[in-house]
Structures are given as structure tokens and as C-alpha cells.
Amino acid sequence: MSKADHMLSILWLLKSQKRITAKQLAEKLEINIRTVYRYIDALCASGVPIISDSGHHGGYSLLGHFNEAPLVFDLDEQKALIHAAAFAQEAGYPFGEKLSQAVAKLKMYTNEEQRHQINLHEQGLDVILPQADASQVSLLQEVEIAAAQSMTIFMHYQKGYGSVTEARHLDPYGLVCWKSKWYVVGHCHLRKEIRSFRIDRIRKLERAEKTFERPADFSARKFILSGVLPDSDKPDELISVKITGREQALDDLCGHWFLAHALVERSQLEAHFKLEERYILYDLPYFLLTYGGTLRIKEPQLLQNQMIEVTKNLHNYYAAAQLD
């Protein structure tokens, strides 16, 4: 048996008996008693609350409440879970209360030294995201449960920024948190295709008395990304975009999620991308406005014309507002 197997065996024996001696452990596992001592020390270092009683009726036993939480995490694993919880809470994770309870339980079932180290690492990392909407929590919980149980949902969904809602039946395949917004991805019965819907635009939601079968290997994450990233399966339809400018501005541009996947070539003062026409017409001009005069469009002429049109419309809009 490996060291890990022996340690798990010791843990199991400790859980199954009120008290057991090192000699008894050595006999049951057929190992040297000194090896038992080393494994006991290793378990304690991993956060297992093992109590050692000396005397004629002494031996090893587990702290009572540990029987309810047999998993063992080392310090790095505990730190990773604490840090991941911080990201999840800030992103508006719908089961935040249970997550907080899990973190509290993790701290409870560890030794004093590890608890001290966990607190230090917890204080050393913060996450700042746009404030999550607390009103979405119940909706997120309902959608997540429906997706896990393969249950169709019925919802009233607000399209765009208007006030009109549409009734939809949806088979929810999964939830995605994208740019601080939550989306549900699934099969829309009305459109008869896979669509994504923003959780904050759902005005009413209930589970329908119907189940569905989720497609094998379906990824809600990949579906969302496929709608915002260039279509690499159609390279002939991509348009070449070349942008020059200051090195730091180009660094930021090339590293942004919107353009990073479209980068073809980069020199110190020029970046070459390939994008679909729809991004050049509707998204990229507004995105480039944030860089002011630090960047210049070299090609295509289509993007230059769009930038002129966008800035002209903005100028006319605010000039007219001053006359009102």
C-alpha cells in the first residue's frame, strides 16, 4: 500500500473506533509503529483534528465534529478554496449563503495554525467587480436548479430596453457569468434553436411540468463565446484590420478579450487583426473611441468611414442638445 492509502486507512480506523493505539494501528495495517507516528503527524499537519491521550487507556481519537467532515485539505488547497469563494461571491454567485457556510466549516475543521494561515491569505486578496444585483439571486437559484434537474422553465422575458415582454418556454442547459452579467443558455421552444437570455431581463419565472434531455458535451460557455469571437471556421469572410499607435495603447488593445483572439500579427507600433464585418460595422468603432487619439486606423477604409460616421453622429447629437 502507498503512503496515501495507509493514511486513509488510519483515518478510516480512527473514524470507526472511539479510541485506538499506535500499536493497534501498526498491527492492523502491518506496518512499523514509527511509521504510524509519521502518518499521524502528517494527518495532523493536513488539518485532521486527532486527539492523543496518554496513559493506560490512552490512544488516538478524532475530535467529535470531524466525523461529519471527513475530507482533508492541505493549506494550499484551503487557500485556493477561500480565494475562489471570494471571486464567486463578488460575481453574484446565487448560493452565496451556503458558500459562506462552507468557508466557515472549512475553517472550523482545521487546526489552529492552518486557521491562522488561512485568515492571513484571506485578508491578502480582494476582488472588485460591478456590484451584483441582489434581486437576481432567487432567479439564478431557480434557473440553476431547473438546469440541474433538466426541467423546462416558463418565463416572461423583456427584449432590449423596452417594456414589452414575451412568453418563452426554455430548456435551460446552463448558466454563464459573462462580463459581470448572468446568462442562461438553452433551447428556446419559440425560436426552436439554442439561444441565450440575460437573467436581469427575466420578469417572471416558473418551472413547467416538463423535462428535457441536455445535448451530450454541450458547453454554455462555448456557445456564449461563439457569439462574440471571430468565426475561425470561415477565414475567407474575415476582414483585415490594421491599427497603429502608441505601444502601451496597442498592448492594451491586443490584450483585451474583444480583440485578443483576432490578433494575427503584432509589431511595436502596429497590430494586425482579422474580424467579421459585423464587428467592424457595429462594435469596434465604439470600442476604439475609448482610446482617443492614441490609435489610428490604417485599414480598412470601411472602419475609417464608420469611425467618421459614429463621431459625426455623436457631435450632432450633443450640438443639438445644446440648442434645446
C-alpha positions as CSV (number, residue, x, y, z in Angstrom):
1,M,0.0,0.0,0.0
2,S,1.1,3.6,-0.7
3,K,1.6,6.2,1.9
4,A,-1.7,7.9,0.9
5,D,-3.5,4.5,1.2
6,H,-2.1,4.0,4.7
7,M,-3.1,7.5,5.8
8,L,-6.6,7.0,4.5
9,S,-6.8,3.6,6.3
10,I,-5.7,5.2,9.6
11,L,-8.3,7.9,9.1
12,W,-11.0,5.3,8.5
13,L,-9.9,3.3,11.6
14,L,-10.0,6.5,13.7
15,K,-13.5,7.2,12.4
16,S,-14.8,3.7,13.1
17,Q,-13.5,3.5,16.7
18,K,-13.7,5.7,19.7
19,R,-10.0,5.3,20.5
20,I,-7.2,3.2,19.1
21,T,-3.5,2.9,20.0
22,A,-0.5,3.3,17.7
23,K,0.3,-0.4,18.3
24,Q,-3.1,-1.5,17.3
25,L,-2.9,0.7,14.1
26,A,0.5,-0.8,13.3
27,E,-0.8,-4.4,13.7
28,K,-4.0,-3.8,11.6
29,L,-2.0,-2.2,8.8
30,E,1.1,-4.4,9.2
31,I,3.5,-1.5,9.3
32,N,6.1,-0.3,11.8
33,I,4.9,1.7,14.8
34,R,7.3,4.5,13.9
35,T,5.6,4.7,10.5
36,V,2.3,5.1,12.3
37,Y,3.6,8.1,14.2
38,R,4.8,9.7,11.0
39,Y,1.5,9.2,9.3
40,I,-0.4,10.6,12.3
41,D,1.9,13.7,12.3
42,A,1.2,14.1,8.5
43,L,-2.6,13.9,9.1
44,C,-2.4,16.5,11.8
45,A,-0.4,18.8,9.5
46,S,-3.1,18.4,6.9
47,G,-5.7,19.7,9.3
48,V,-7.2,16.4,10.7
49,P,-8.0,17.1,14.4
50,I,-6.5,14.0,16.0
51,I,-6.5,13.9,19.8
52,S,-3.8,11.9,21.6
53,D,-4.5,10.7,25.1
54,S,-1.7,9.2,27.2
55,G,-2.0,6.6,30.0
56,H,-3.2,3.1,30.3
57,H,-6.5,3.7,28.4
58,G,-5.0,6.3,26.1
59,G,-4.7,6.3,22.3
60,Y,-5.7,8.3,19.3
61,S,-9.2,9.6,18.5
62,L,-10.9,12.1,16.3
63,L,-12.4,15.4,17.5
64,G,-16.1,14.7,17.6
65,H,-17.4,17.1,14.9
66,F,-14.7,15.9,12.4
67,N,-16.8,12.7,11.7
68,E,-19.2,15.0,9.8
69,A,-16.5,16.3,7.5
70,P,-14.0,13.5,6.5
71,L,-12.4,15.4,3.6
72,V,-8.8,16.5,4.2
73,F,-7.3,19.6,2.5
74,D,-3.8,20.8,2.8
75,L,-3.0,24.6,3.3
76,D,-2.7,25.4,-0.4
77,E,-6.0,23.6,-1.2
78,Q,-7.7,25.5,1.7
79,K,-6.2,28.8,0.4
80,A,-7.4,28.1,-3.1
81,L,-11.0,27.4,-2.0
82,I,-11.1,30.6,0.1
83,H,-9.8,32.7,-2.8
84,A,-12.2,31.0,-5.2
85,A,-15.1,31.8,-2.8
86,A,-14.1,35.5,-2.9
87,F,-14.4,35.6,-6.7
88,A,-17.7,33.7,-6.7
89,Q,-19.3,36.0,-4.0
90,E,-18.3,39.1,-5.9
91,A,-19.7,37.8,-9.2
92,G,-23.1,37.3,-7.6
93,Y,-23.0,33.6,-7.1
94,P,-26.6,32.6,-6.3
95,F,-25.8,30.3,-3.4
96,G,-23.7,32.8,-1.5
97,E,-25.1,32.0,1.9
98,K,-24.3,28.3,1.5
99,L,-20.8,29.2,0.2
100,S,-20.2,31.3,3.3
101,Q,-21.3,28.4,5.5
102,A,-18.9,26.1,3.6
103,V,-16.0,28.5,4.2
104,A,-16.9,28.7,7.9
105,K,-17.0,25.0,8.1
106,L,-13.6,24.7,6.3
107,K,-12.1,26.9,9.0
108,M,-13.8,25.0,11.8
109,Y,-12.4,21.6,10.7
110,T,-8.8,22.6,10.7
111,N,-6.1,23.1,13.2
112,E,-5.2,26.4,14.8
113,E,-2.0,27.0,12.8
114,Q,-3.8,26.4,9.5
115,R,-6.7,28.6,10.5
116,H,-4.3,31.4,11.2
117,Q,-2.6,31.0,7.8
118,I,-6.0,30.8,6.1
119,N,-7.0,34.1,7.7
120,L,-3.8,35.8,6.5
121,H,-4.3,34.6,2.9
122,E,-8.0,35.7,3.1
123,Q,-7.0,39.2,4.1
124,G,-4.4,39.4,1.4
125,L,-6.8,39.0,-1.6
126,D,-9.7,41.1,-2.6
127,V,-11.9,41.1,-5.7
128,I,-13.6,44.2,-7.2
129,L,-16.4,43.6,-9.7
130,P,-19.5,45.6,-10.5
131,Q,-22.0,45.2,-7.7
132,A,-24.1,42.1,-8.3
133,D,-27.9,42.7,-8.3
134,A,-29.3,41.0,-5.2
135,S,-32.7,40.8,-6.8
136,Q,-31.4,38.2,-9.3
137,V,-30.4,35.7,-6.6
138,S,-33.7,33.9,-6.5
139,L,-33.9,33.8,-10.3
140,L,-30.4,32.4,-10.6
141,Q,-31.2,29.8,-8.0
142,E,-34.4,28.7,-9.8
143,V,-32.6,28.5,-13.2
144,E,-29.6,26.6,-11.8
145,I,-31.9,24.0,-10.1
146,A,-34.0,23.7,-13.3
147,A,-30.9,23.1,-15.4
148,A,-29.5,20.5,-12.9
149,Q,-32.8,18.7,-12.9
150,S,-33.4,19.0,-16.7
151,M,-36.7,20.8,-16.1
152,T,-38.2,23.2,-18.7
153,I,-38.9,26.8,-17.4
154,F,-41.6,29.3,-18.5
155,M,-40.6,32.9,-18.4
156,H,-41.7,36.4,-19.3
157,Y,-38.6,38.0,-21.0
158,Q,-38.0,41.6,-21.7
159,K,-36.4,42.2,-25.1
160,G,-33.8,45.1,-25.3
161,Y,-34.5,48.2,-23.3
162,G,-38.3,48.3,-23.9
163,S,-41.1,47.4,-21.5
164,V,-42.7,44.7,-23.7
165,T,-42.2,41.1,-22.5
166,E,-42.5,37.8,-24.4
167,A,-43.6,34.5,-23.0
168,R,-41.0,31.8,-23.6
169,H,-40.5,28.2,-22.8
170,L,-36.9,27.3,-22.4
171,D,-34.9,24.2,-21.7
172,P,-32.0,25.6,-19.6
173,Y,-28.7,23.9,-20.4
174,G,-26.5,26.1,-18.2
175,L,-25.7,29.4,-16.6
176,V,-22.8,31.6,-17.7
177,C,-21.4,34.7,-15.9
178,W,-20.0,36.9,-18.8
179,K,-18.7,40.5,-18.2
180,S,-20.5,40.7,-14.8
181,K,-23.8,39.7,-16.4
182,W,-25.5,36.3,-15.9
183,Y,-27.0,34.4,-18.9
184,V,-29.0,31.3,-19.2
185,V,-28.3,29.2,-22.3
186,G,-30.7,26.7,-23.6
187,H,-33.2,25.5,-26.2
188,C,-35.9,28.1,-26.9
189,H,-39.2,26.5,-27.8
190,L,-40.4,29.6,-29.6
191,R,-37.4,30.0,-31.9
192,K,-36.7,26.3,-32.0
193,E,-33.0,26.8,-31.5
194,I,-30.4,27.3,-28.8
195,R,-30.4,30.9,-27.5
196,S,-29.0,32.9,-24.6
197,F,-31.1,35.1,-22.3
198,R,-30.0,37.7,-19.7
199,I,-31.1,36.9,-16.2
200,D,-31.7,40.5,-15.3
201,R,-34.3,40.8,-18.1
202,I,-36.5,37.9,-16.9
203,R,-39.6,39.4,-15.3
204,K,-41.4,36.3,-14.3
205,L,-40.2,32.7,-14.0
206,E,-41.7,29.3,-13.1
207,R,-40.9,25.7,-13.7
208,A,-43.0,23.9,-16.3
209,E,-44.2,20.3,-15.8
210,K,-41.9,19.0,-18.4
211,T,-38.4,17.6,-18.6
212,F,-35.8,17.6,-21.4
213,E,-32.5,15.9,-22.3
214,R,-29.5,18.0,-22.4
215,P,-27.3,17.5,-25.5
216,A,-24.1,15.5,-24.8
217,D,-20.9,17.5,-24.3
218,F,-22.8,20.8,-24.7
219,S,-20.9,23.8,-23.3
220,A,-22.8,27.0,-22.5
221,R,-19.5,28.8,-22.2
222,K,-18.5,27.9,-25.7
223,F,-21.9,29.0,-27.0
224,I,-21.6,32.4,-25.5
225,L,-18.1,32.9,-26.7
226,S,-19.0,31.8,-30.3
227,G,-21.3,34.8,-30.4
228,V,-18.7,37.4,-29.5
229,L,-15.5,36.0,-31.0
230,P,-14.5,35.9,-34.7
231,D,-15.6,32.8,-36.6
232,S,-12.4,31.0,-37.3
233,D,-14.3,28.4,-39.4
234,K,-14.9,31.0,-42.1
235,P,-11.5,32.7,-42.7
236,D,-12.4,33.9,-46.2
237,E,-15.1,36.1,-44.7
238,L,-12.8,37.8,-42.2
239,I,-11.7,41.4,-42.9
240,S,-8.1,42.6,-42.3
241,V,-7.9,45.4,-39.7
242,K,-4.6,47.2,-39.1
243,I,-4.2,49.7,-36.3
244,T,-1.1,51.8,-35.5
245,G,-0.4,53.8,-32.4
246,R,1.4,54.2,-29.1
247,E,3.0,51.0,-27.8
248,Q,1.2,51.0,-24.5
249,A,-2.2,51.6,-26.2
250,L,-1.6,48.7,-28.6
251,D,-0.6,46.5,-25.7
252,D,-3.9,47.2,-24.0
253,L,-5.8,46.7,-27.3
254,C,-4.2,43.4,-28.1
255,G,-4.8,42.1,-24.6
256,H,-8.5,42.9,-24.5
257,W,-10.9,39.9,-24.7
258,F,-12.7,41.5,-27.6
259,L,-9.6,41.5,-29.9
260,A,-7.1,39.1,-28.4
261,H,-8.5,36.1,-30.3
262,A,-8.4,38.0,-33.6
263,L,-4.8,39.1,-33.4
264,V,-2.8,37.9,-36.5
265,E,0.5,39.8,-36.1
266,R,1.9,42.5,-33.8
267,S,4.9,44.8,-34.1
268,Q,6.0,47.5,-31.8
269,L,3.8,50.2,-33.3
270,E,1.2,48.2,-35.3
271,A,-1.3,45.4,-34.7
272,H,-3.0,43.3,-37.4
273,F,-6.4,41.7,-36.7
274,K,-8.9,39.8,-38.7
275,L,-12.6,40.3,-37.9
276,E,-16.1,39.7,-39.2
277,E,-17.8,42.6,-40.9
278,R,-20.5,42.8,-38.3
279,Y,-17.9,43.8,-35.6
280,I,-16.4,46.4,-37.8
281,L,-19.8,48.0,-38.5
282,Y,-21.3,47.9,-35.1
283,D,-18.9,47.2,-32.2
284,L,-15.3,48.1,-33.0
285,P,-15.9,51.9,-33.7
286,Y,-17.4,52.5,-30.3
287,F,-14.7,50.4,-28.6
288,L,-11.9,52.4,-30.4
289,L,-13.4,55.7,-29.2
290,T,-12.2,54.9,-25.7
291,Y,-8.6,55.2,-26.9
292,G,-9.0,58.7,-28.2
293,G,-6.0,59.9,-30.3
294,T,-3.6,57.2,-29.1
295,L,-4.5,54.9,-32.0
296,R,-5.0,55.3,-35.8
297,I,-6.8,53.0,-38.2
298,K,-4.6,52.1,-41.1
299,E,-7.1,49.8,-42.8
300,P,-9.8,49.0,-43.9
301,Q,-11.5,52.1,-45.3
302,L,-14.8,50.6,-44.1
303,L,-13.7,51.0,-40.5
304,Q,-12.4,54.5,-41.1
305,N,-15.7,55.5,-42.6
306,Q,-17.6,54.0,-39.6
307,M,-15.5,56.0,-37.2
308,I,-16.2,59.2,-39.1
309,E,-19.9,58.4,-39.1
310,V,-20.0,57.5,-35.4
311,T,-18.2,60.6,-34.2
312,K,-20.2,62.8,-36.6
313,N,-23.5,61.4,-35.1
314,L,-22.2,62.0,-31.6
315,H,-21.2,65.6,-32.4
316,N,-24.6,66.3,-34.0
317,Y,-26.4,64.7,-31.1
318,Y,-24.7,66.9,-28.4
319,A,-24.7,70.0,-30.6
320,A,-28.5,69.7,-30.9
321,A,-28.8,69.1,-27.2
322,Q,-27.1,72.5,-26.5
323,L,-29.7,74.2,-28.7
324,D,-32.7,72.8,-26.8
